[in-house]
Amino acid sequence: MTRNQEIRKEVILQLYAVRPLPLSPFAIERRARRAQFDFTEKEIRAECEFLRGQGLALAVEDPASGETKYVVTSRGVLEQEKGAV
């Protein structure tokens, strides 16, 4: 598995775990670090955008901070449950 694939797997897993709440790339990075991953926020943001392009995640703007956060889509939930991501 490539590094990008590992990042996408971790991102979708985290988004799935907290659904329907959105997570920022910064929050995903902190949680990944606790799980002993060394992914950067920049790498996570890029893979979030990839997942958004695939229809597995959705970008939402936090009205309070203006920060872009990501939430898993129903397709992303189904893919995670199938173990395909």
Legacy VTK file of the C-alpha trace (Angstrom):
# vtk DataFile Version 3.0
C-alpha trace
ASCII
DATASET POLYDATA
POINTS 85 float
0.000 0.000 0.000
1.381 3.425 -0.907
1.654 6.292 1.576
-1.217 8.130 -0.146
-3.397 5.040 0.122
-2.550 4.730 3.819
-3.483 8.375 4.364
-6.785 7.974 2.513
-7.571 4.851 4.521
-6.914 6.674 7.806
-8.878 9.758 6.728
-11.966 7.826 5.663
-11.768 5.708 8.828
-11.698 8.825 11.011
-14.497 10.530 9.082
-16.551 7.337 9.322
-15.927 7.059 13.071
-17.191 10.554 13.909
-19.998 10.832 11.368
-21.997 13.014 10.909
-19.537 15.507 12.453
-17.008 17.134 10.121
-13.269 17.058 10.869
-10.555 19.467 9.815
-7.292 18.179 8.332
-5.598 19.497 11.485
-7.880 17.400 13.715
-7.338 14.345 11.518
-3.566 14.847 11.751
-3.662 15.058 15.566
-5.726 11.893 15.808
-3.428 10.105 13.337
-0.357 11.113 15.368
-1.911 9.505 18.445
-2.186 6.319 16.372
1.554 6.585 15.567
1.182 7.852 11.970
3.467 10.625 10.741
1.136 12.125 8.131
1.352 15.880 7.672
-1.625 18.202 7.596
-0.747 19.101 3.988
-0.788 15.421 2.952
-4.081 14.888 4.750
-5.667 17.926 3.098
-4.590 16.639 -0.342
-6.073 13.205 0.302
-9.271 14.740 1.687
-9.613 16.537 -1.640
-8.979 13.271 -3.472
-11.708 11.569 -1.438
-14.011 14.505 -2.167
-13.334 14.066 -5.874
-14.260 10.394 -5.596
-17.537 11.244 -3.834
-16.451 9.613 -0.568
-16.119 12.857 1.406
-17.684 16.282 1.284
-16.005 19.611 2.064
-17.984 21.921 4.349
-17.073 25.356 5.625
-17.320 25.889 9.360
-19.469 29.028 9.703
-17.768 30.053 12.946
-14.135 29.769 11.836
-14.366 29.716 8.048
-12.198 26.590 8.137
-12.760 23.832 5.580
-13.721 20.560 7.218
-14.616 17.205 5.724
-17.434 14.793 6.364
-17.961 11.285 5.033
-20.701 10.870 2.420
-23.215 8.030 2.333
-21.129 6.480 -0.454
-18.061 6.759 1.783
-19.918 5.014 4.598
-20.911 2.145 2.310
-17.380 1.819 0.943
-15.928 1.797 4.463
-18.394 -0.857 5.567
-17.513 -3.000 2.554
-13.860 -2.547 3.402
-13.155 -1.250 -0.091
-11.392 1.938 0.999
LINES 1 86
85 0 1 2 3 4 5 6 7 8 9 10 11 12 13 14 15 16 17 18 19 20 21 22 23 24 25 26 27 28 29 30 31 32 33 34 35 36 37 38 39 40 41 42 43 44 45 46 47 48 49 50 51 52 53 54 55 56 57 58 59 60 61 62 63 64 65 66 67 68 69 70 71 72 73 74 75 76 77 78 79 80 81 82 83 84
